[in-house]
Amino acid sequence: MNNKIKTTLLIFAMSCSGLIAQDTWSLDECVSYALEHNLNLKDFEYNEVSNKENYRQSIRNLLPSVSGFAGYNKSFGRSEDPNTGGYVNTDFFSNNYSLNSTIDLFRGFQKINTIKVSKFLHKAAKEDVEQQKYLLAFRVMSAYYEIKFFEGLLANSKEQKEISQTNYNLVNRQVELGLKAGADLNEAESLLLSDILTVTQNDNNLQASRISLIQEMNLEGVSTIELRPVLDSIDYTEVASKSLDQDSIFNNAIDFIPVIKAQELRTKAAKKNVAVARGNLYPSLSFAAGYGTGYFETNTDDMNNIIPFRTQIKDNTSRYIGFSLNVPISDKWSNRSRVKQQKIALLREKNNLQIQEQELYKTIQQLVQERNSLEVETTQSNMKVQSQQLAFTIAQKRYEKGLISALELVQAKTLFATAQNENLQVRLSAEVNKSTLDFYQGLPVFNINN
């Protein structure tokens, strides 16, 4: 019975832990988790909601304003009778009620233009959210491939350590047989210890890169993360099968990159803000209507009886309607100054748009140049690895036969290790470059729902 309980508890604990952790993570899973849990992204989402409410309120501002008033007054001693305007020496109270409404009929189209401004800013805030999603996705991708890089370095360094261990064992046997001197064993041991240190350093760098990804994802309750293998399933000898034109990529990217769209919308909003400022130069016309009534304790009939409340409310009713025209004549040029300031703001937004477009073009230009370089480097790096591997294999056999010194073997081994690490870096750089260029060409790279 106790074993059954223990088994049930173990299964339950394992199922609960599976809710917050998993064995391995793909890039899409890392990005999706980061998008859901990143707090900085949530701040941009809250800003978008705030801009949406501003837009809705700008529409509601077209409605008339309505206000109601109710008052109760108690007078003592000599007081003015609010009903007759004369003075009385008795204590009395009175009630006043009113309902008032005003609406702008014309205000230089300010409210209409303000609606357009808030609409553009709301759309820009939505694009800001999308931009932050993509920036976060790229940061996660960078951290993801940094882990893959250090995993590769660690694997290469372990391979080199195993080679050094094998050579150390060989030299140790040869020393025991009297075929080599003790100095040769010291050299082999020094090389082995150096490789062990390299393994430790690469492992430490790997753990640090895992922490960076965990922090970028805001993954709580874990201290490490395991990624699914990606290199073995991709052919890195072909970075791309066709040449890329940076101008066509730019013309395609400029239509959907969120930071460009957001800046275009802010430029449109700035243009409408100029129209809003100009509205202050025009006359404004408003309409007002109101209803009022009251009850006065001093209001009596011929028999000196206070007239009933309901009767007074009906008899004391007053209504009014009115139009107000405001013509700006002189405000010390402050309104015209506001127009000029908004025009300057518009020029700045246009300039910012050009800056964003220029930065986008530079980025694509660099990516295309990098892609062309990596295509050549990938081929050359693969050839270099094969060549250095062959050279090291030959050097290893010659060393075992005593035809070369330990120093010559170390040189061949170091060149082989360097070629492996360079090849790893080139292949990962090619993958990141390809994914980035695919993104700017509008291809689905990240699983992001707009």
C-alpha positions as CSV (number, residue, x, y, z in Angstrom):
1,M,0.0,0.0,0.0
2,N,2.8,2.4,0.9
3,N,4.6,1.6,-2.4
4,K,1.4,2.5,-4.3
5,I,1.2,5.8,-2.5
6,K,4.8,6.6,-3.2
7,T,4.4,5.7,-6.8
8,T,1.3,7.9,-7.1
9,L,3.1,10.9,-5.5
10,L,6.1,10.4,-7.7
11,I,4.0,10.4,-10.9
12,F,2.1,13.5,-9.6
13,A,5.4,15.3,-8.9
14,M,6.8,14.5,-12.3
15,S,3.6,15.7,-14.0
16,C,3.6,19.0,-12.1
17,S,7.3,19.6,-12.9
18,G,6.5,19.1,-16.5
19,L,4.2,22.1,-16.4
20,I,7.0,24.5,-15.8
21,A,9.9,22.7,-17.4
22,Q,10.7,20.4,-20.4
23,D,13.6,18.3,-21.5
24,T,14.7,20.2,-24.5
25,W,13.7,23.5,-26.2
26,S,13.5,24.4,-29.8
27,L,14.1,28.0,-31.0
28,D,10.4,28.5,-31.6
29,E,9.5,27.3,-28.2
30,C,12.1,29.6,-26.6
31,V,10.7,32.6,-28.6
32,S,7.1,31.8,-27.8
33,Y,7.8,31.5,-24.1
34,A,9.8,34.7,-24.0
35,L,7.0,36.6,-25.8
36,E,4.5,35.4,-23.2
37,H,6.6,36.1,-20.1
38,N,8.7,39.1,-21.0
39,L,7.8,42.0,-18.7
40,N,9.3,44.8,-20.9
41,L,7.0,43.6,-23.7
42,K,4.0,43.8,-21.4
43,D,4.8,47.4,-20.7
44,F,4.6,48.2,-24.5
45,E,1.3,46.3,-24.6
46,Y,-0.1,48.4,-21.7
47,N,1.0,51.5,-23.6
48,E,-0.9,50.3,-26.7
49,V,-4.1,49.8,-24.6
50,S,-3.6,53.3,-23.1
51,N,-3.4,54.8,-26.7
52,K,-6.5,52.8,-27.7
53,E,-8.4,54.4,-24.8
54,N,-7.1,57.9,-25.8
55,Y,-8.5,57.2,-29.3
56,R,-11.9,56.2,-28.0
57,Q,-12.1,59.2,-25.7
58,S,-11.2,61.5,-28.6
59,I,-14.3,60.2,-30.4
60,R,-16.5,60.6,-27.3
61,N,-15.3,64.2,-27.1
62,L,-17.7,64.9,-30.0
63,L,-20.7,64.3,-27.7
64,P,-22.3,67.2,-25.9
65,S,-21.3,67.8,-22.2
66,V,-24.2,67.5,-19.8
67,S,-24.2,68.5,-16.1
68,G,-26.8,68.5,-13.4
69,F,-27.0,70.7,-10.3
70,A,-29.0,70.4,-7.1
71,G,-28.6,72.8,-4.2
72,Y,-30.0,73.2,-0.7
73,N,-29.7,76.6,1.1
74,K,-30.6,77.6,4.6
75,S,-30.7,81.3,5.4
76,F,-30.7,83.0,8.8
77,G,-31.5,86.6,9.9
78,R,-31.8,89.3,7.2
79,S,-31.4,87.6,3.9
80,E,-32.3,88.1,0.3
81,D,-35.3,86.2,-0.9
82,P,-34.1,84.3,-4.0
83,N,-37.6,84.3,-5.3
84,T,-38.5,88.0,-5.1
85,G,-35.1,89.6,-4.7
86,G,-36.3,91.5,-1.6
87,Y,-34.9,91.1,1.9
88,V,-36.7,89.2,4.7
89,N,-35.9,88.8,8.4
90,T,-37.1,85.3,8.8
91,D,-35.2,82.0,8.6
92,F,-36.0,80.0,5.4
93,F,-34.5,77.4,3.1
94,S,-34.6,76.9,-0.7
95,N,-33.8,74.3,-3.2
96,N,-32.4,74.9,-6.7
97,Y,-32.2,72.4,-9.6
98,S,-30.7,72.7,-13.0
99,L,-29.7,70.7,-16.0
100,N,-27.2,72.2,-18.6
101,S,-25.7,71.0,-21.8
102,T,-23.2,72.5,-24.2
103,I,-21.8,71.3,-27.6
104,D,-19.2,72.6,-29.9
105,L,-20.6,73.3,-33.4
106,F,-17.3,74.5,-34.9
107,R,-13.8,74.7,-33.4
108,G,-11.6,74.8,-36.5
109,F,-12.0,71.0,-37.0
110,Q,-9.8,70.5,-34.0
111,K,-11.8,67.6,-32.6
112,I,-11.9,65.8,-35.9
113,N,-8.2,66.2,-36.4
114,T,-7.5,65.1,-32.8
115,I,-9.4,61.9,-33.5
116,K,-7.1,61.3,-36.5
117,V,-4.1,62.1,-34.4
118,S,-5.0,59.6,-31.6
119,K,-5.9,57.0,-34.2
120,F,-2.5,57.2,-35.8
121,L,-0.8,57.1,-32.5
122,H,-2.8,54.1,-31.4
123,K,-1.8,52.3,-34.6
124,A,1.8,53.3,-34.0
125,A,1.7,51.9,-30.5
126,K,0.5,48.6,-31.9
127,E,3.5,48.6,-34.3
128,D,5.7,49.3,-31.4
129,V,4.5,46.2,-29.7
130,E,5.2,44.2,-32.9
131,Q,8.7,45.7,-33.1
132,Q,9.5,44.7,-29.5
133,K,8.3,41.2,-30.3
134,Y,10.7,40.9,-33.2
135,L,13.6,42.5,-31.2
136,L,13.0,40.1,-28.3
137,A,12.8,37.2,-30.8
138,F,16.2,38.2,-32.3
139,R,17.7,38.5,-28.8
140,V,16.5,35.0,-28.0
141,M,17.8,33.7,-31.3
142,S,21.2,35.3,-30.6
143,A,21.3,33.7,-27.1
144,Y,20.1,30.4,-28.5
145,Y,22.9,30.2,-31.1
146,E,25.4,31.4,-28.6
147,I,24.6,28.3,-26.6
148,K,25.0,26.1,-29.7
149,F,28.4,27.7,-30.3
150,F,29.7,26.9,-26.8
151,E,28.2,23.4,-27.0
152,G,30.2,22.9,-30.2
153,L,33.4,24.4,-28.6
154,L,32.9,22.1,-25.6
155,A,32.5,19.1,-27.8
156,N,35.6,20.0,-29.8
157,S,37.7,20.6,-26.7
158,K,36.6,17.3,-25.2
159,E,37.7,15.6,-28.5
160,Q,41.1,17.3,-28.2
161,K,41.3,16.3,-24.6
162,E,40.7,12.6,-25.5
163,I,43.4,12.8,-28.1
164,S,45.8,14.3,-25.5
165,Q,44.8,11.6,-23.0
166,T,45.5,8.9,-25.6
167,N,48.9,10.4,-26.3
168,Y,49.7,10.7,-22.6
169,N,48.9,7.0,-22.1
170,L,51.1,6.1,-25.1
171,V,54.1,8.2,-23.8
172,N,53.6,6.8,-20.3
173,R,53.9,3.2,-21.7
174,Q,56.9,4.2,-23.8
175,V,58.6,5.7,-20.7
176,E,58.0,2.5,-18.8
177,L,59.6,0.5,-21.6
178,G,62.5,2.9,-21.7
179,L,61.7,4.1,-25.2
180,K,61.2,7.8,-24.2
181,A,62.5,10.0,-21.5
182,G,60.6,11.5,-18.6
183,A,60.7,14.9,-20.2
184,D,58.5,13.6,-23.0
185,L,55.9,12.5,-20.4
186,N,56.0,15.9,-18.8
187,E,55.3,17.5,-22.2
188,A,52.4,15.1,-22.8
189,E,51.0,15.8,-19.3
190,S,51.3,19.6,-19.8
191,L,49.3,19.3,-23.1
192,L,46.6,17.2,-21.4
193,L,46.3,19.6,-18.5
194,S,46.0,22.5,-21.0
195,D,43.2,20.7,-22.8
196,I,41.4,19.9,-19.5
197,L,41.5,23.6,-18.6
198,T,40.1,24.5,-22.1
199,V,37.2,22.0,-21.5
200,T,36.5,23.7,-18.1
201,Q,36.6,27.2,-19.6
202,N,34.2,26.2,-22.4
203,D,31.9,24.5,-20.0
204,N,31.8,27.6,-17.9
205,N,31.1,29.7,-20.9
206,L,28.3,27.3,-21.9
207,Q,26.7,27.6,-18.5
208,A,26.9,31.4,-18.6
209,S,25.3,31.5,-22.1
210,R,22.5,29.2,-20.8
211,I,21.8,31.7,-18.0
212,S,21.6,34.5,-20.5
213,L,18.9,32.7,-22.5
214,I,17.0,31.8,-19.3
215,Q,17.1,35.5,-18.3
216,E,16.0,36.6,-21.7
217,M,13.1,34.2,-21.6
218,N,12.2,35.1,-18.0
219,L,12.2,31.4,-17.3
220,E,11.8,31.0,-13.6
221,G,12.6,28.1,-11.3
222,V,15.4,26.6,-13.4
223,S,19.2,27.1,-13.5
224,T,20.0,25.5,-16.8
225,I,18.3,24.7,-20.1
226,E,18.9,22.0,-22.8
227,L,18.4,22.8,-26.5
228,R,17.5,20.5,-29.4
229,P,20.2,19.9,-31.9
230,V,20.0,22.0,-35.1
231,L,23.3,21.7,-36.9
232,D,23.0,18.1,-38.0
233,S,19.7,18.7,-39.8
234,I,20.9,21.7,-41.9
235,D,23.3,21.8,-44.9
236,Y,25.6,24.6,-44.3
237,T,27.6,24.2,-47.4
238,E,24.9,26.0,-49.3
239,V,24.1,29.2,-47.5
240,A,21.8,30.3,-50.4
241,S,21.2,29.1,-53.9
242,K,20.6,32.4,-55.6
243,S,22.1,35.9,-55.4
244,L,20.2,38.5,-53.3
245,D,19.5,42.0,-54.3
246,Q,19.6,44.4,-51.4
247,D,17.4,47.0,-53.0
248,S,14.6,44.5,-53.6
249,I,14.9,43.2,-50.1
250,F,14.8,46.8,-48.7
251,N,11.7,47.6,-50.9
252,N,10.0,44.6,-49.5
253,A,11.0,45.1,-45.9
254,I,10.0,48.7,-45.8
255,D,6.4,47.7,-46.2
256,F,6.1,45.5,-43.2
257,I,8.9,46.3,-40.7
258,P,7.1,47.6,-37.6
259,V,9.5,50.3,-36.7
260,I,9.1,51.9,-40.2
261,K,5.3,51.6,-40.1
262,A,5.2,53.1,-36.6
263,Q,7.3,56.1,-37.7
264,E,5.2,56.6,-40.8
265,L,2.1,56.7,-38.5
266,R,3.8,59.2,-36.2
267,T,4.6,61.4,-39.1
268,K,1.0,61.4,-40.2
269,A,0.0,62.2,-36.6
270,A,2.4,65.1,-36.5
271,K,0.8,66.4,-39.8
272,K,-2.6,66.3,-38.2
273,N,-1.3,68.0,-35.1
274,V,-0.4,71.0,-37.3
275,A,-4.1,71.1,-38.4
276,V,-5.1,70.9,-34.7
277,A,-2.9,73.9,-33.9
278,R,-4.3,75.8,-36.8
279,G,-7.8,75.3,-35.4
280,N,-7.0,77.8,-32.7
281,L,-6.7,80.5,-35.3
282,Y,-10.4,80.1,-36.4
283,P,-13.5,81.4,-34.6
284,S,-15.4,78.9,-32.5
285,L,-19.1,78.4,-32.2
286,S,-20.9,76.5,-29.5
287,F,-24.5,75.9,-28.5
288,A,-25.9,75.7,-25.0
289,A,-29.2,74.7,-23.5
290,G,-30.5,74.5,-20.0
291,Y,-33.4,73.8,-17.7
292,G,-33.8,75.2,-14.1
293,T,-36.3,75.2,-11.3
294,G,-36.5,75.7,-7.6
295,Y,-38.4,75.6,-4.4
296,F,-38.5,78.5,-1.9
297,E,-39.9,78.5,1.6
298,T,-40.7,82.2,1.2
299,N,-43.0,81.6,-1.8
300,T,-46.5,81.8,-0.3
301,D,-50.0,82.2,-1.6
302,D,-52.6,84.8,-0.7
303,M,-53.4,83.0,2.5
304,N,-49.7,83.2,3.5
305,N,-49.4,79.4,3.1
306,I,-46.2,78.0,1.6
307,I,-46.9,76.8,-2.0
308,P,-46.4,73.0,-2.2
309,F,-43.1,71.7,-3.5
310,R,-44.5,70.1,-6.6
311,T,-46.4,73.2,-7.6
312,Q,-43.3,75.4,-7.2
313,I,-41.1,73.0,-9.1
314,K,-43.6,73.3,-12.0
315,D,-44.2,77.0,-11.8
316,N,-40.6,78.1,-11.3
317,T,-39.4,76.3,-14.3
318,S,-37.0,78.2,-16.6
319,R,-35.4,77.2,-19.9
320,Y,-32.8,78.7,-22.1
321,I,-30.9,78.1,-25.3
322,G,-27.9,80.1,-26.6
323,F,-25.1,80.3,-29.0
324,S,-21.6,81.5,-28.2
325,L,-19.1,82.8,-30.8
326,N,-15.5,83.3,-29.8
327,V,-13.3,85.2,-32.3
328,P,-9.5,85.2,-31.5
329,I,-8.1,88.6,-32.1
330,S,-4.9,88.8,-30.2
331,D,-3.3,86.3,-28.0
332,K,0.3,87.6,-28.2
333,W,0.9,85.3,-31.2
334,S,0.8,82.2,-29.0
335,N,-1.5,80.3,-31.3
336,R,0.7,81.0,-34.3
337,S,3.7,80.0,-32.3
338,R,2.0,76.7,-31.6
339,V,1.5,76.2,-35.3
340,K,5.2,76.8,-36.0
341,Q,6.2,74.4,-33.2
342,Q,4.0,71.7,-34.7
343,K,5.5,72.3,-38.1
344,I,8.9,71.8,-36.6
345,A,7.7,68.6,-34.9
346,L,6.5,67.4,-38.3
347,L,9.9,68.0,-39.9
348,R,11.5,66.1,-37.0
349,E,9.2,63.1,-37.5
350,K,9.9,63.1,-41.3
351,N,13.6,63.2,-40.5
352,N,13.3,60.4,-38.0
353,L,11.5,58.4,-40.7
354,Q,14.4,58.9,-43.1
355,I,16.8,57.9,-40.4
356,Q,14.9,54.7,-39.8
357,E,14.8,53.9,-43.5
358,Q,18.5,54.6,-43.8
359,E,19.3,52.3,-40.9
360,L,17.2,49.6,-42.3
361,Y,19.0,49.9,-45.7
362,K,22.4,49.8,-44.0
363,T,21.4,46.7,-42.0
364,I,20.2,44.8,-45.1
365,Q,23.3,46.0,-47.0
366,Q,25.5,44.5,-44.3
367,L,23.6,41.3,-44.1
368,V,23.8,40.7,-47.9
369,Q,27.5,41.4,-47.9
370,E,28.0,39.1,-44.9
371,R,25.9,36.4,-46.6
372,N,28.2,36.5,-49.7
373,S,31.3,36.3,-47.5
374,L,29.9,33.5,-45.4
375,E,29.0,31.5,-48.5
376,V,32.7,31.5,-49.5
377,E,33.9,31.1,-46.0
378,T,31.7,28.0,-45.4
379,T,33.2,26.2,-48.4
380,Q,36.7,27.2,-47.5
381,S,36.3,26.3,-43.9
382,N,35.0,22.8,-44.7
383,M,38.0,22.2,-46.9
384,K,40.3,23.5,-44.2
385,V,38.9,21.2,-41.6
386,Q,39.4,18.2,-43.9
387,S,42.9,19.3,-44.7
388,Q,43.9,19.9,-41.0
389,Q,42.3,16.7,-39.9
390,L,44.3,14.7,-42.5
391,A,47.5,16.6,-41.5
392,F,46.9,15.8,-37.8
393,T,46.2,12.2,-38.5
394,I,49.5,11.9,-40.4
395,A,51.3,13.8,-37.6
396,Q,49.8,11.5,-35.0
397,K,51.0,8.4,-36.7
398,R,54.5,9.9,-37.2
399,Y,54.6,10.9,-33.6
400,E,53.6,7.4,-32.5
401,K,56.6,6.1,-34.5
402,G,58.9,8.7,-33.1
403,L,59.4,10.5,-36.4
404,I,58.4,13.9,-35.1
405,S,58.7,15.7,-31.8
406,A,55.9,16.5,-29.3
407,L,56.1,20.2,-30.3
408,E,55.3,19.3,-34.0
409,L,52.4,17.2,-32.9
410,V,51.0,20.0,-30.7
411,Q,51.2,22.4,-33.7
412,A,49.3,20.0,-35.9
413,K,46.7,19.4,-33.2
414,T,46.3,23.1,-32.5
415,L,45.7,23.9,-36.2
416,F,43.1,21.1,-36.4
417,A,41.3,22.4,-33.3
418,T,41.4,26.0,-34.6
419,A,40.0,24.8,-37.9
420,Q,37.1,23.0,-36.1
421,N,36.2,26.0,-34.0
422,E,36.4,28.4,-37.0
423,N,34.1,26.1,-39.0
424,L,31.6,25.9,-36.1
425,Q,31.5,29.7,-35.9
426,V,31.1,30.1,-39.7
427,R,28.3,27.6,-39.8
428,L,26.4,29.2,-37.0
429,S,27.0,32.7,-38.3
430,A,25.6,31.5,-41.7
431,E,22.5,30.1,-40.0
432,V,21.8,33.4,-38.1
433,N,22.5,35.4,-41.3
434,K,20.1,33.2,-43.3
435,S,17.3,33.5,-40.7
436,T,17.8,37.3,-40.5
437,L,17.7,37.8,-44.3
438,D,14.6,35.5,-44.5
439,F,12.9,37.7,-42.0
440,Y,13.6,40.9,-44.0
441,Q,12.3,39.1,-47.1
442,G,9.0,38.5,-45.3
443,L,9.5,34.8,-44.8
444,P,8.2,33.2,-41.6
445,V,11.2,32.9,-39.2
446,F,9.5,33.3,-35.8
447,N,6.2,32.0,-34.8
448,I,4.8,35.4,-33.9
449,N,1.0,36.1,-34.1
450,N,0.4,39.7,-35.1
